[in-house]
């Protein structure tokens, strides 16, 4: 008798089909969030706050109560939702441009206030939806449509390391950076996402996970090569790991 | 017997699953789906599938909808 070891989480809408580009890791990240919510049996009690960018389409796929925030303001909206409905699980699903560029003030201050929220940030080192422009996390030397000779230090400065910055905020309960480049790393990513939801459920403070992801379309490479790039170029700069976890030790 | 079920109409032909399968049981088929993508197919004539679900974990488009181990 064969046992089922994998199925699509039930909180997906019927016949939901992703609109992401082929090979985009957003699809995996959304599935991990769905699996965690299903395992925690809290999908009916969860409110998602969507942002602007490729991440916005979350509400098309998941059967969750969701709000749409203006660009960068997802955590500001989530703060309002959580304070009005403190018994709900509230999370944001944002890209790096939304979280760490236009929304940096909202994001940092949500962490500094120690809001009981979970934030998932997809870092693909570029603005994916608008055509691959230079973003706050673009690596030094990386060619984008607005830095055709590569990001240079004198002109653009350094990329932001979001997970480390969030870990420095006193209100943060959990901050980690994970990658989706291999299957073992995908499984670790799921554990980190689960932890970020658990700290919220226990009322310990702000839970944050930065997910290193690919953008094969704007990086102009195959999905397979894009994962090699995550390993070889992104992970030395954005080192995966747990940067803060107040439940440990 | 272990097996996977592929929803061909979700497949976007990124072929990440092909590299992931430890037994090389997933191949590019000669069919195209509604989206015009040349989809993958599961070929396991000798019952080698381990049911490890690595393909389904990797698939970014939920095209591998079910995995059975046994």
Interface residues (C-beta under 8 A of the other chain):
Chain A: X1 X2 X3 X4 X5 X6 X7 X8 X12 X16 X17 X18 X20 X21 X22 X23 X24 X25 X26 X27 X28 X31 X183 X186 X187 X216 X223 X224 X227
Chain B: X1 X2 X3 X9 X10 X12 X13 X14 X15 X16 X19 X20 X37 X51 X53 X54 X56 X57 X58 X59 X60 X61 X62 X64 X65 X66 X67 X68 X69 X70
